[in-house]
Amino acid sequence: MHPHLAGTKPNSDTALFILKHFTSLNLKTHKTSYKTLLSYPLHSSLSYHFKNGSFINLPLTEPSEPGSDMVHAYHAYSPSGSVYSKPVFVNYGRDKDYRSLVSLGVNVKGCIVIVRKGGGLGRNAVVEKAEKNGAAAVLIYNDEVDTWCNGFERGHVMKGVGDPLSPGWGSVEGSERLSLDDNEVLERFPKIPSMPISVDVADAVLSSLGESMVPLEWRSTLRIKGITHVGPGPTMLNFTYLGEKKVATIQNVFAVIKGSEEPDRHVLLGNHRDAWTYGAVDPSSGTAALLDLARRYSILLASGWKPRRTIVLCSWDAEEFGMIGSTEWVEQNLINLGSKAVAYLNVDCAVQGPGFFVGSTPQLDSLIRDVTKKVKDPDSEGVSVYETWAASDVGNNIQRLGRVDSDFAPFVQHAGVPSVDIYYGKDFPVYHTAFDSYNWMAEYGDPFFKRHVAATGIWGLLALRLADDSVLPFDYLSYANELQLYRDKLSSMLDHKISLHPLTTSIEEFASAAKEVDNELKELRLLETTDQFVDMKRRAMNDRLMLAEKGFLDGDGLEGKQWFKHLVFGPPNDAEKLDFFPGIADSMTRSTDTNKRERLADIQHEIWRVTRAIQRATSALRGEFT
C-alpha cells in the first residue's frame, strides 16, 4: 500500500489497477477525465518563541515509511502566508466560543488561533469564523482521538464542493474554465493561512498560555488537561505556509452491467479512490469492497444472471479535495441522472471499527432494514446485522444526508437522487493521518476483515434489490413521518408569529399521497403476470417513485450556496441548531443585523419555499397534473 493523493502518478496508477480489475472480470469498463484545480504544499514551518529569545521548532508531519511519497501535513486550498504573533485558544472556534472570549476581554485580532476539532464545524467554517473575528492564522488539532496516534489530520478548507474553476458544469477537456482571480473562485478560498497540528504540538503551545482562564463551560470536555488559560501568549508563534494551486487531471473509473429489461434505469454504487496518505480505512476499505462486489457480480453473470436494471460501479477521484470527481460527473450527467438514476449507494470508509452505521434519504429506510436482516453480524455469532444494530445505542437509527463529507452530497443535494451511505465504525483515530495504514486496519479496525465482508454484503444486496425488484422497494410513508417529525421540531423553535400552517398542510398532503402509493404498491406486488399492461403500470409507478425526490429541489438553491438545491437535506450554516430544512435553518441564524419584522419575514419566506418543494414532491409521487 502506498500514498495516492489525487492528481499524482501513484493515484493514476491506482486508477489503472481498478480499470484492469474490472476488465479482467469481463465487465464493460470506461473512465472519464477532468481537468480540475487541486492544491499541494511546498513548505511549512512552526516555531515557538520565548521571551529570552530562544525558540523551539515544532514538528509538522508524522514519520512515514522509507521510500513512501507521503504528502506533508497541510490544508488544501489554504493561502500561503507568514505570521508571527501570539497564540490564543478558541475552543471549537464557534460563534459562541468567540463571544465567550469577548466577555473575558480577549481580543483575537492579529493572533494565531488554536482550534480543536469538533463542535459541528467543518474546517472551512472554522477558518472562515476565525477570519471574521480578525485572526491572522489558524492551527487545528484533533483531541478526540487516542493520543498514541499523534497524527496530523489533513483536509481541505475550500468552501463548497466540486472544481472551483467550473462551478455548475463538468470540467471536461475544452470546457469553460474560470480564472483564479475571478470573484466567484476567490470566494471559495479562505483569506488567512491554516494547517493541522498534532495533539502533542497543541499541548506544547496550549499548556503555556497565560492571561485569561479557560471558560468554565469548555473545561469538562478538554482532553489536554494542561490547558488552564486561553492567552493571548505570552510567548509567540512563528508560522509559515507556502502552497500552490494547480490544474491537474483526475480520473473516474466505471464498470457497467447493463440491465436486461430496463437498461435505461441505473443503480449506481460509488466509492472514492484518492487518499491523503496510505488510506487503508479512507477510502481503501471501501475500494476493496467495490472490487469484491465487481468479482461477485461477475460470478453471477457467468452463472446466467442479468440484472433487470443497469448497475454502474463508480470509482471516484479527488473526493478529498471536496467531492470533485463525483461532483464533476454529476454536473456533466445531470439531465440523464434526473430521468434515469434509481438510486446512488455510497461507501467511503467501509470499515473504521465496530458498529454498523447508515445514512439515507427516508424512502430507502425499509429496504435498509430488510437487507440488514439477511446479513450475518460480523462481531456476534448467530445474529443478523439488524439485530445487533437494533440493540445498540443508536437503535437502528438511520442518519440523514445533509452533510457534505462524502460523494453522496452531489447526488442528493444537487441532483435529487435517492441515496444511501454505509459504514462500520465511527470517528476512527487515524483519520487523514499517516497512521491510516494496513497495519492499523489489521490490528485495530477489522483484525479478521469480517466487517469488510458484512459491509460488502449489505452494499451488494441493496443494489440487487434496487436493480431486480420489478417494483422499486421505496417507502414514502417513512419520508412522510420524517417530514412530520421535522415540522414538530421546528414548531418548538419558532416565534409564535410565524405560521407553519402552509408547511403542515403540505406535509399532510404528502402523507396522503404516500398512503395512496403504498396501497397501489401492495396491489402491484401481488401481480405476478408479465402482461404488457401490468408492466406499463409498474414502469409508471417506478417513474413516480424515482422522481419524487427531485421535487425537493429548488432551482434557486440555498441563499449564498446556490449549488445546493435540496430544501430538506443540505448543509445549514449552524448544524447545531437545525440539521434539516437548511434554508429555514439559515434564515433563523442569518438575519441578526435586521429588525425583527424583516427577520420573521425571511423565515416565513423560507417556510413557503419548503412548502412548495413538498408540494412538488407530492405531485411527482401522485404522477398527475394538478
ABEGO torsion letter per residue (X at the ends): XBBBBBGBAAAAAAAAAAAAAAAAAGBBBBBBBBBBBBBBBABBBBBBBBAAGBBBBBBABBBBBBGBBBBBBBBBGBBBEBBBBBBBBAEAGBAAAAAAAAAAGBBABGBBBBBBBEGGBBAAAAAAAAAAAGBABBBBBBAABBAAAGBBBBEBABBEBEBAABBGBBBBBGBBBBBAABAAAAAABBABBBBBBBAAAAAAAAAABBEBBBBAAAAAABABAABABAOBOABBBBBBBBBBBBBBBBBBBBBBBBBAABAABBBBBBBBABBABAGAAOAAAAAAAAAAAAAAAAAAAAAGBBBABBBBBBBBBGAAAGGAAAAAAAAAAAAAAAAABABBBBBBBABAEBEBBBBBBAAAAAAAAAAAAABBBAABBGBBAAAAAAABAAGGBBBBBABBABAAAAAAAAAGBBBBBBBBEBGBAABGBAABBAAAAAAAABAAGAAAAAAAAAAAAAAAAAAABABBBBBAAAAAAAAAAAAAAAAAABBAABBAAAAAAAAAAAAAAAAAAAAAAAAAAABABABAAAAAAAAAAAAAAAAAAAAABBAAEBBGBAABABAABBBBABAAABABGAAAAAAAAAAAABBAAAAAAAAAAAAAAAAAAAAAAAAAAAGBBX
